[in-house]
């Protein structure tokens, strides 16, 4: 009997895709819904989600917290914690629509926040570290509450279901942003649940991932020494924290961060020119526990840009493309062609090679 895609376990499952208009023009979430629908068989209905950047222009100076609540007690406890640490500029339930295949959803709320000046001053922390620590405290200390998005002028929308259904559930055609990422999940070693769906986010960083992280325990033990807590029952969460640690806390560029996460083999480093050999050797020796092993392709979203990165052996597919100001990333070219049939350029990056697309004129994190 001939088995077709979707009738057996797909070891290359999960779908990722992203788009950015480098001129800064807004696009609705409709395009991402259409693109991810082409890769339906890479998912199994246990997780889907999106991240949109530039979607909250009227509240762009405030941190947008998206929260799941499983109980009323969790909501009351979390809102009391938020009120002690932030000024609440506006809050509301996130508007959704009924989708028959999306069930058992928690309460989903949104808060636009600014740190209380006295609390921030007394903490002796910079603002982003203050916010990050508050997010981690809620997620690790309050049972039944989860902050799943916490950046400025961006938001994550995720849940249990096929990704196209999750996009309709959150009414993403009503949002406009200059960049979007999307994920369809095929869980391998971890359960499918609302908090464990991709993307994973902290501040403005968001990560969608296809693959498995065999180095998860080593990565987790190391990163938790610096105040992070991996509580979401899935390996991808640790990648978000690694990137936040390396870029925000240690000041590495995205290129340097890529050479930590997907470091070249020592034999490959030895064949490079003197400057590259010195830099990559230093990074490997400084952060050996942050090398991510196993098959993976990720799309990192951040304020003003997207980065695609695959494992150094290229065990998961990644396709990049451009048409005018718009750049695309996906697991399959077909997903890109669905929303952009005519492209100026299409290519598949080498393993471990970061591809960064940023808004024009932005002094970003890439270099």
C-alpha beads as a LAMMPS data file, in Angstrom:
LAMMPS data file: protein, C-alpha beads

367 atoms
366 bonds

1 atom types
1 bond types

-500.0 500.0 xlo xhi
-500.0 500.0 ylo yhi
-500.0 500.0 zlo zhi

Masses

1 110.0

Atoms # bond

1 1 1 0.000 0.000 0.000
2 1 1 1.356 3.417 -0.953
3 1 1 1.305 5.842 1.998
4 1 1 0.882 9.518 1.253
5 1 1 1.994 12.608 3.166
6 1 1 -0.243 12.999 6.206
7 1 1 -0.808 9.215 6.624
8 1 1 2.426 8.593 8.498
9 1 1 4.728 10.317 10.978
10 1 1 6.582 13.020 9.085
11 1 1 10.119 13.266 10.521
12 1 1 10.670 16.512 8.616
13 1 1 7.405 17.956 9.902
14 1 1 6.710 21.495 11.087
15 1 1 6.396 24.405 8.703
16 1 1 7.913 27.858 9.092
17 1 1 7.458 30.930 6.961
18 1 1 8.075 34.657 7.217
19 1 1 7.776 37.872 5.234
20 1 1 9.081 41.415 5.644
21 1 1 8.465 44.546 3.606
22 1 1 11.769 46.346 3.987
23 1 1 10.166 49.676 3.061
24 1 1 8.093 49.427 6.242
25 1 1 4.695 49.217 4.538
26 1 1 1.993 47.303 6.371
27 1 1 0.675 43.895 5.314
28 1 1 -2.236 42.065 6.887
29 1 1 -1.836 38.599 8.341
30 1 1 -3.847 37.174 5.443
31 1 1 -0.727 36.459 3.401
32 1 1 0.812 34.323 6.129
33 1 1 -2.414 32.370 6.526
34 1 1 -2.393 31.651 2.790
35 1 1 1.304 30.726 2.722
36 1 1 1.161 28.321 5.653
37 1 1 -1.962 26.622 4.301
38 1 1 0.121 25.198 1.433
39 1 1 2.175 23.278 4.014
40 1 1 -0.838 21.839 5.833
41 1 1 0.593 18.291 5.857
42 1 1 3.629 19.453 7.799
43 1 1 1.315 20.048 10.768
44 1 1 -0.996 17.741 12.686
45 1 1 -3.307 20.204 14.402
46 1 1 -1.419 20.326 17.710
47 1 1 0.047 23.786 17.291
48 1 1 0.100 26.874 15.111
49 1 1 1.002 30.494 15.594
50 1 1 2.112 33.862 14.232
51 1 1 4.191 36.874 15.190
52 1 1 3.447 40.277 13.698
53 1 1 5.716 43.347 13.878
54 1 1 4.468 46.928 13.630
55 1 1 0.909 45.877 14.473
56 1 1 0.355 48.267 17.407
57 1 1 1.348 51.736 16.087
58 1 1 -0.957 53.572 18.514
59 1 1 0.749 51.878 21.485
60 1 1 4.240 51.534 20.012
61 1 1 5.972 52.969 23.108
62 1 1 4.448 50.416 25.470
63 1 1 5.150 46.744 26.114
64 1 1 2.325 44.600 24.755
65 1 1 1.785 41.591 27.027
66 1 1 -0.352 38.759 25.632
67 1 1 -1.447 36.277 28.289
68 1 1 -3.156 32.922 28.549
69 1 1 -5.168 32.295 31.729
70 1 1 -6.352 28.831 32.669
71 1 1 -8.174 29.881 35.867
72 1 1 -9.754 32.979 37.378
73 1 1 -7.317 32.757 40.282
74 1 1 -4.368 32.871 37.860
75 1 1 -5.805 35.989 36.211
76 1 1 -6.372 37.752 39.524
77 1 1 -2.895 36.892 40.791
78 1 1 -1.231 37.973 37.542
79 1 1 -3.108 41.260 37.284
80 1 1 -2.159 42.067 40.869
81 1 1 1.498 41.369 40.018
82 1 1 1.293 43.514 36.878
83 1 1 -0.282 46.405 38.801
84 1 1 2.589 46.330 41.328
85 1 1 5.222 46.614 38.602
86 1 1 3.652 48.474 35.669
87 1 1 1.327 51.266 34.679
88 1 1 -1.507 49.634 32.727
89 1 1 -2.247 51.965 29.812
90 1 1 -4.931 49.757 28.276
91 1 1 -6.118 46.170 28.657
92 1 1 -8.731 43.983 26.998
93 1 1 -9.568 40.451 26.035
94 1 1 -8.021 39.637 22.649
95 1 1 -10.833 39.412 20.122
96 1 1 -11.222 36.028 18.439
97 1 1 -13.803 34.287 16.284
98 1 1 -15.300 30.856 16.761
99 1 1 -13.545 28.190 14.684
100 1 1 -14.953 24.642 15.054
101 1 1 -11.491 23.017 14.987
102 1 1 -10.032 25.350 17.650
103 1 1 -11.267 24.200 21.054
104 1 1 -10.471 24.326 24.769
105 1 1 -8.914 27.759 24.467
106 1 1 -7.872 29.542 27.676
107 1 1 -8.818 33.133 28.428
108 1 1 -6.627 35.332 26.233
109 1 1 -5.891 38.908 27.340
110 1 1 -3.743 41.826 26.172
111 1 1 -2.134 44.595 28.267
112 1 1 -0.163 47.658 27.151
113 1 1 2.299 48.487 29.908
114 1 1 5.019 50.861 31.067
115 1 1 7.288 50.020 34.024
116 1 1 6.495 52.026 37.155
117 1 1 9.355 54.571 37.406
118 1 1 10.002 54.065 41.125
119 1 1 9.931 50.269 40.836
120 1 1 12.291 50.417 37.878
121 1 1 14.700 52.785 39.647
122 1 1 14.718 50.676 42.822
123 1 1 15.430 47.522 40.802
124 1 1 18.773 48.929 39.549
125 1 1 18.058 47.209 36.219
126 1 1 17.746 48.617 32.737
127 1 1 14.185 48.707 31.424
128 1 1 14.326 45.648 29.182
129 1 1 15.928 43.482 31.858
130 1 1 13.252 44.630 34.314
131 1 1 10.496 43.620 31.887
132 1 1 12.153 40.304 31.009
133 1 1 12.466 39.360 34.680
134 1 1 8.799 40.170 35.269
135 1 1 7.799 37.935 32.345
136 1 1 9.905 35.060 33.647
137 1 1 8.456 35.450 37.146
138 1 1 4.881 35.213 35.917
139 1 1 5.629 32.179 33.759
140 1 1 7.563 30.302 36.432
141 1 1 5.722 31.322 39.622
142 1 1 2.017 31.752 38.774
143 1 1 0.293 28.485 38.027
144 1 1 -2.118 28.734 35.117
145 1 1 -0.800 32.007 33.661
146 1 1 1.594 32.445 30.769
147 1 1 2.926 35.629 29.168
148 1 1 3.450 34.498 25.582
149 1 1 4.273 37.892 24.042
150 1 1 6.001 40.886 25.638
151 1 1 7.584 43.165 22.997
152 1 1 6.824 46.689 21.846
153 1 1 4.725 47.222 18.703
154 1 1 4.573 43.473 18.050
155 1 1 2.473 40.542 19.114
156 1 1 2.401 36.754 19.109
157 1 1 -0.822 34.837 18.426
158 1 1 -0.752 31.062 18.916
159 1 1 -2.711 28.032 20.026
160 1 1 -3.620 24.393 19.491
161 1 1 -4.867 23.799 15.970
162 1 1 -3.747 23.904 12.368
163 1 1 -1.999 27.223 11.691
164 1 1 -4.503 28.462 9.111
165 1 1 -7.290 27.883 11.650
166 1 1 -5.329 29.676 14.364
167 1 1 -4.877 32.660 12.033
168 1 1 -8.626 32.840 11.396
169 1 1 -9.321 32.328 15.113
170 1 1 -7.268 35.450 15.973
171 1 1 -8.726 37.460 13.036
172 1 1 -5.234 38.265 11.769
173 1 1 -6.599 39.693 8.525
174 1 1 -7.570 42.694 10.684
175 1 1 -3.965 43.423 11.762
176 1 1 -1.299 45.157 9.662
177 1 1 2.447 44.876 10.198
178 1 1 5.684 45.260 8.243
179 1 1 6.802 41.708 9.093
180 1 1 5.167 38.375 9.937
181 1 1 6.324 34.896 10.849
182 1 1 4.242 31.749 11.084
183 1 1 4.577 28.160 12.290
184 1 1 2.696 24.906 11.828
185 1 1 3.662 22.360 14.433
186 1 1 4.243 18.636 14.259
187 1 1 5.267 17.852 17.863
188 1 1 7.773 15.048 18.130
189 1 1 8.919 14.711 21.726
190 1 1 6.682 17.216 23.518
191 1 1 2.942 17.656 24.085
192 1 1 0.754 19.961 22.050
193 1 1 -0.738 22.660 24.299
194 1 1 -1.528 26.370 24.014
195 1 1 1.593 27.624 25.767
196 1 1 3.834 25.191 23.901
197 1 1 2.816 26.310 20.412
198 1 1 5.258 28.435 18.422
199 1 1 6.337 31.248 18.190
200 1 1 8.206 31.612 21.455
201 1 1 8.960 35.167 22.474
202 1 1 10.750 37.367 24.975
203 1 1 10.657 41.139 24.547
204 1 1 10.824 41.787 20.776
205 1 1 12.462 38.442 19.939
206 1 1 10.297 35.638 18.542
207 1 1 11.361 32.235 17.242
208 1 1 9.646 29.657 15.039
209 1 1 11.458 26.375 14.554
210 1 1 11.306 23.213 12.474
211 1 1 13.278 20.280 13.874
212 1 1 14.469 18.788 17.134
213 1 1 17.048 20.095 19.601
214 1 1 19.125 17.136 20.788
215 1 1 21.311 19.466 22.899
216 1 1 18.306 20.823 24.797
217 1 1 19.325 19.660 28.279
218 1 1 22.856 21.065 27.991
219 1 1 21.546 24.326 26.522
220 1 1 18.841 24.618 29.185
221 1 1 21.158 23.959 32.129
222 1 1 23.568 26.613 30.918
223 1 1 21.029 29.328 30.081
224 1 1 19.153 28.876 33.365
225 1 1 22.308 29.956 35.197
226 1 1 21.512 33.479 33.951
227 1 1 17.972 33.761 35.310
228 1 1 15.954 32.180 32.494
229 1 1 13.430 29.435 33.241
230 1 1 12.340 26.867 30.661
231 1 1 8.793 25.970 31.709
232 1 1 6.935 25.319 28.457
233 1 1 7.578 21.598 27.864
234 1 1 9.226 22.034 24.472
235 1 1 12.783 22.316 23.224
236 1 1 12.351 25.458 21.090
237 1 1 11.869 27.746 24.074
238 1 1 15.572 27.558 24.889
239 1 1 16.578 28.992 21.491
240 1 1 14.690 32.213 22.241
241 1 1 16.503 32.614 25.545
242 1 1 19.891 31.842 23.986
243 1 1 19.363 34.584 21.410
244 1 1 18.160 37.073 24.034
245 1 1 21.188 36.282 26.205
246 1 1 23.738 36.575 23.409
247 1 1 22.300 39.645 21.656
248 1 1 20.749 41.690 24.460
249 1 1 22.929 40.739 27.411
250 1 1 26.260 39.971 25.778
251 1 1 26.026 42.419 22.887
252 1 1 26.767 39.980 20.060
253 1 1 25.612 40.707 16.535
254 1 1 23.196 38.339 14.823
255 1 1 26.047 37.028 12.675
256 1 1 28.117 36.255 15.773
257 1 1 25.092 34.714 17.474
258 1 1 24.530 32.453 14.465
259 1 1 28.149 31.276 14.742
260 1 1 27.473 30.287 18.348
261 1 1 24.159 28.491 17.766
262 1 1 25.162 26.829 14.479
263 1 1 28.943 26.882 14.912
264 1 1 31.091 25.545 12.100
265 1 1 32.975 22.306 12.623
266 1 1 36.543 22.772 13.816
267 1 1 37.843 21.427 10.510
268 1 1 35.787 24.018 8.641
269 1 1 36.988 26.838 10.885
270 1 1 40.573 25.789 10.217
271 1 1 40.070 26.366 6.489
272 1 1 38.871 29.972 6.820
273 1 1 40.913 33.162 6.554
274 1 1 42.764 34.371 9.613
275 1 1 40.175 36.927 10.779
276 1 1 37.201 34.548 10.460
277 1 1 39.177 31.719 12.027
278 1 1 40.104 33.863 15.036
279 1 1 36.538 35.126 15.547
280 1 1 34.810 31.757 15.233
281 1 1 37.389 30.032 17.426
282 1 1 36.836 32.648 20.130
283 1 1 33.038 32.265 19.958
284 1 1 33.192 28.466 20.151
285 1 1 35.475 28.614 23.182
286 1 1 33.433 31.306 24.949
287 1 1 30.014 29.652 24.515
288 1 1 30.485 25.893 24.010
289 1 1 27.270 25.063 25.899
290 1 1 25.156 27.202 23.557
291 1 1 25.932 25.184 20.435
292 1 1 22.546 23.872 19.287
293 1 1 22.741 20.383 17.817
294 1 1 20.168 18.331 15.955
295 1 1 18.207 19.147 12.812
296 1 1 16.714 22.633 12.815
297 1 1 15.695 25.604 10.747
298 1 1 14.529 28.738 12.549
299 1 1 13.162 32.147 11.715
300 1 1 13.981 34.830 14.242
301 1 1 11.790 37.912 14.326
302 1 1 12.923 41.098 16.035
303 1 1 12.228 44.820 15.891
304 1 1 13.021 45.818 12.320
305 1 1 14.045 42.481 10.854
306 1 1 13.966 38.737 10.280
307 1 1 16.778 36.186 10.303
308 1 1 16.749 32.670 8.837
309 1 1 19.212 30.098 10.193
310 1 1 19.566 26.360 9.650
311 1 1 21.720 23.756 11.347
312 1 1 25.267 23.368 10.079
313 1 1 24.483 20.067 8.310
314 1 1 21.395 21.506 6.609
315 1 1 19.116 18.733 7.854
316 1 1 16.018 20.935 7.542
317 1 1 15.051 22.900 4.459
318 1 1 14.982 26.692 4.220
319 1 1 14.175 28.741 1.131
320 1 1 14.658 32.510 0.833
321 1 1 13.313 34.793 -1.873
322 1 1 12.947 38.447 -2.815
323 1 1 10.554 40.493 -4.900
324 1 1 11.212 44.213 -4.855
325 1 1 11.130 45.482 -1.276
326 1 1 9.613 42.268 0.081
327 1 1 11.678 39.328 1.324
328 1 1 10.376 35.843 2.101
329 1 1 11.519 32.806 4.108
330 1 1 9.817 29.399 4.165
331 1 1 10.296 25.679 4.578
332 1 1 9.109 25.197 0.989
333 1 1 9.244 27.406 -2.098
334 1 1 5.607 26.541 -2.781
335 1 1 4.533 28.534 0.289
336 1 1 6.276 31.621 -1.052
337 1 1 4.910 31.136 -4.569
338 1 1 1.388 30.972 -3.126
339 1 1 1.549 34.660 -2.186
340 1 1 4.281 35.830 -4.623
341 1 1 4.177 33.833 -7.890
342 1 1 6.754 36.072 -9.612
343 1 1 10.026 36.447 -7.720
344 1 1 13.238 38.325 -8.478
345 1 1 15.477 35.848 -6.682
346 1 1 15.129 32.458 -4.969
347 1 1 17.867 30.587 -3.131
348 1 1 18.508 28.025 -0.405
349 1 1 21.049 29.141 2.221
350 1 1 23.934 26.888 3.181
351 1 1 23.844 25.104 6.530
352 1 1 24.747 27.461 9.378
353 1 1 24.563 30.507 7.095
354 1 1 22.408 33.304 8.566
355 1 1 20.261 35.307 6.163
356 1 1 19.110 38.654 7.557
357 1 1 16.485 40.982 6.093
358 1 1 16.017 44.387 7.754
359 1 1 14.023 47.562 7.225
360 1 1 15.821 50.033 4.982
361 1 1 17.859 52.577 6.922
362 1 1 17.687 50.582 10.145
363 1 1 20.845 50.309 12.210
364 1 1 20.107 46.757 13.209
365 1 1 21.657 43.856 15.024
366 1 1 22.959 42.013 11.981
367 1 1 26.501 43.384 11.807

Bonds

1 1 1 2
2 1 2 3
3 1 3 4
4 1 4 5
5 1 5 6
6 1 6 7
7 1 7 8
8 1 8 9
9 1 9 10
10 1 10 11
11 1 11 12
12 1 12 13
13 1 13 14
14 1 14 15
15 1 15 16
16 1 16 17
17 1 17 18
18 1 18 19
19 1 19 20
20 1 20 21
21 1 21 22
22 1 22 23
23 1 23 24
24 1 24 25
25 1 25 26
26 1 26 27
27 1 27 28
28 1 28 29
29 1 29 30
30 1 30 31
31 1 31 32
32 1 32 33
33 1 33 34
34 1 34 35
35 1 35 36
36 1 36 37
37 1 37 38
38 1 38 39
39 1 39 40
40 1 40 41
41 1 41 42
42 1 42 43
43 1 43 44
44 1 44 45
45 1 45 46
46 1 46 47
47 1 47 48
48 1 48 49
49 1 49 50
50 1 50 51
51 1 51 52
52 1 52 53
53 1 53 54
54 1 54 55
55 1 55 56
56 1 56 57
57 1 57 58
58 1 58 59
59 1 59 60
60 1 60 61
61 1 61 62
62 1 62 63
63 1 63 64
64 1 64 65
65 1 65 66
66 1 66 67
67 1 67 68
68 1 68 69
69 1 69 70
70 1 70 71
71 1 71 72
72 1 72 73
73 1 73 74
74 1 74 75
75 1 75 76
76 1 76 77
77 1 77 78
78 1 78 79
79 1 79 80
80 1 80 81
81 1 81 82
82 1 82 83
83 1 83 84
84 1 84 85
85 1 85 86
86 1 86 87
87 1 87 88
88 1 88 89
89 1 89 90
90 1 90 91
91 1 91 92
92 1 92 93
93 1 93 94
94 1 94 95
95 1 95 96
96 1 96 97
97 1 97 98
98 1 98 99
99 1 99 100
100 1 100 101
101 1 101 102
102 1 102 103
103 1 103 104
104 1 104 105
105 1 105 106
106 1 106 107
107 1 107 108
108 1 108 109
109 1 109 110
110 1 110 111
111 1 111 112
112 1 112 113
113 1 113 114
114 1 114 115
115 1 115 116
116 1 116 117
117 1 117 118
118 1 118 119
119 1 119 120
120 1 120 121
121 1 121 122
122 1 122 123
123 1 123 124
124 1 124 125
125 1 125 126
126 1 126 127
127 1 127 128
128 1 128 129
129 1 129 130
130 1 130 131
131 1 131 132
132 1 132 133
133 1 133 134
134 1 134 135
135 1 135 136
136 1 136 137
137 1 137 138
138 1 138 139
139 1 139 140
140 1 140 141
141 1 141 142
142 1 142 143
143 1 143 144
144 1 144 145
145 1 145 146
146 1 146 147
147 1 147 148
148 1 148 149
149 1 149 150
150 1 150 151
151 1 151 152
152 1 152 153
153 1 153 154
154 1 154 155
155 1 155 156
156 1 156 157
157 1 157 158
158 1 158 159
159 1 159 160
160 1 160 161
161 1 161 162
162 1 162 163
163 1 163 164
164 1 164 165
165 1 165 166
166 1 166 167
167 1 167 168
168 1 168 169
169 1 169 170
170 1 170 171
171 1 171 172
172 1 172 173
173 1 173 174
174 1 174 175
175 1 175 176
176 1 176 177
177 1 177 178
178 1 178 179
179 1 179 180
180 1 180 181
181 1 181 182
182 1 182 183
183 1 183 184
184 1 184 185
185 1 185 186
186 1 186 187
187 1 187 188
188 1 188 189
189 1 189 190
190 1 190 191
191 1 191 192
192 1 192 193
193 1 193 194
194 1 194 195
195 1 195 196
196 1 196 197
197 1 197 198
198 1 198 199
199 1 199 200
200 1 200 201
201 1 201 202
202 1 202 203
203 1 203 204
204 1 204 205
205 1 205 206
206 1 206 207
207 1 207 208
208 1 208 209
209 1 209 210
210 1 210 211
211 1 211 212
212 1 212 213
213 1 213 214
214 1 214 215
215 1 215 216
216 1 216 217
217 1 217 218
218 1 218 219
219 1 219 220
220 1 220 221
221 1 221 222
222 1 222 223
223 1 223 224
224 1 224 225
225 1 225 226
226 1 226 227
227 1 227 228
228 1 228 229
229 1 229 230
230 1 230 231
231 1 231 232
232 1 232 233
233 1 233 234
234 1 234 235
235 1 235 236
236 1 236 237
237 1 237 238
238 1 238 239
239 1 239 240
240 1 240 241
241 1 241 242
242 1 242 243
243 1 243 244
244 1 244 245
245 1 245 246
246 1 246 247
247 1 247 248
248 1 248 249
249 1 249 250
250 1 250 251
251 1 251 252
252 1 252 253
253 1 253 254
254 1 254 255
255 1 255 256
256 1 256 257
257 1 257 258
258 1 258 259
259 1 259 260
260 1 260 261
261 1 261 262
262 1 262 263
263 1 263 264
264 1 264 265
265 1 265 266
266 1 266 267
267 1 267 268
268 1 268 269
269 1 269 270
270 1 270 271
271 1 271 272
272 1 272 273
273 1 273 274
274 1 274 275
275 1 275 276
276 1 276 277
277 1 277 278
278 1 278 279
279 1 279 280
280 1 280 281
281 1 281 282
282 1 282 283
283 1 283 284
284 1 284 285
285 1 285 286
286 1 286 287
287 1 287 288
288 1 288 289
289 1 289 290
290 1 290 291
291 1 291 292
292 1 292 293
293 1 293 294
294 1 294 295
295 1 295 296
296 1 296 297
297 1 297 298
298 1 298 299
299 1 299 300
300 1 300 301
301 1 301 302
302 1 302 303
303 1 303 304
304 1 304 305
305 1 305 306
306 1 306 307
307 1 307 308
308 1 308 309
309 1 309 310
310 1 310 311
311 1 311 312
312 1 312 313
313 1 313 314
314 1 314 315
315 1 315 316
316 1 316 317
317 1 317 318
318 1 318 319
319 1 319 320
320 1 320 321
321 1 321 322
322 1 322 323
323 1 323 324
324 1 324 325
325 1 325 326
326 1 326 327
327 1 327 328
328 1 328 329
329 1 329 330
330 1 330 331
331 1 331 332
332 1 332 333
333 1 333 334
334 1 334 335
335 1 335 336
336 1 336 337
337 1 337 338
338 1 338 339
339 1 339 340
340 1 340 341
341 1 341 342
342 1 342 343
343 1 343 344
344 1 344 345
345 1 345 346
346 1 346 347
347 1 347 348
348 1 348 349
349 1 349 350
350 1 350 351
351 1 351 352
352 1 352 353
353 1 353 354
354 1 354 355
355 1 355 356
356 1 356 357
357 1 357 358
358 1 358 359
359 1 359 360
360 1 360 361
361 1 361 362
362 1 362 363
363 1 363 364
364 1 364 365
365 1 365 366
366 1 366 367
